[in-house]
């Protein structure tokens, strides 16, 4: 096979869809955590039970396939993937094989177009619990609560060329899922299997199973690439151990043919109605790229800020709420610069932050009204990111309101000027830094609660 990159990565990503009920029965997908309580004869595969497809799951999957620029199949066809394993009580998994719901799509990642081979629907297997850990446990427990939950599998072509790119791809996919409103990061997870090979070893491919989330994917692939460089590579399936940070051999790879796929006789092909599909397409919201362009045009914010904000669903949510109350440029600046800086400092991903959006916006409002200074707003935001506080109350309790009494500020300015004659002289001689020094003295006197720009202007006027 011919590849242009030294590292070749393809992903199979399993997305849990946020439907209320399972894919082929009416058991709830969420709720009781007591094992084996959200089950019925259909999801347990009792003889004689008949599956029925969840319409919402079809809708969600078709929306995803459309947003990923796929061609949508004319018919929805399900097959049985036969295998014996305790996580599948029927001894087969209902999936799509011969004809996936979507094919030939792509995601644009900066300048690179990552091709999507297929998007198909399938049911989730049960969860296997190994008390004490895999390899140590003397027995395995099975919880069928998850069994039958709707999954959408997104399979890429081997177009990714680094662990960072694989991470960006997953992040971008999660953003799309959130824009579509078919995925809730508090309830649903995204798991990936990754195919990886390197040029040095003749592109012999290993598959890494069960990598959860975009941070893990980067770690797992970085490890696996190093491993391949320094050892013999054979075609096999490996498992990722997030705790130890290593991959280890599971089995030599079976081929898809080994699963003996057959059409599911209980599920007749469903015609995908073109008018239904048209309606569905019209319901797809504005995606990040388009939104970013609109922000620049409509709100006159920097293209760079618009790009960062729209690529994170939680940030667009805040921005769109904020622009109803404050100047968009101010909102964009505080989200892009300050909020992200503080999140980074606390090692919190914007997609996972628990920020109280209303409180963040009231902080911006106070800033806009000049009731607090930039300096105070930064400090309060640092607190708000890690703790749900009532911003107004917090500011009042800690006496952080800006000093807006011009008499008081003027007094501070005059004092600072009188106390620093040398600095005043230097400023008059053209040294701008000396002015900043005097401003600093006033800020100290006001305990950081004066507006620095305002102070600077006042001092200039007094010295004149
Ligand atoms: Zn069920």
Boltz pocket constraint, residues with backbone or C-beta under 6 A from the ligand:
constraints:
  - pocket:
      binder: B
      contacts: [[A, 22], [A, 25], [A, 26], [A, 27], [A, 38], [A, 39], [A, 40], [A, 41], [A, 42], [A, 43], [A, 44], [A, 147], [A, 148]]
      max_distance: 6.0
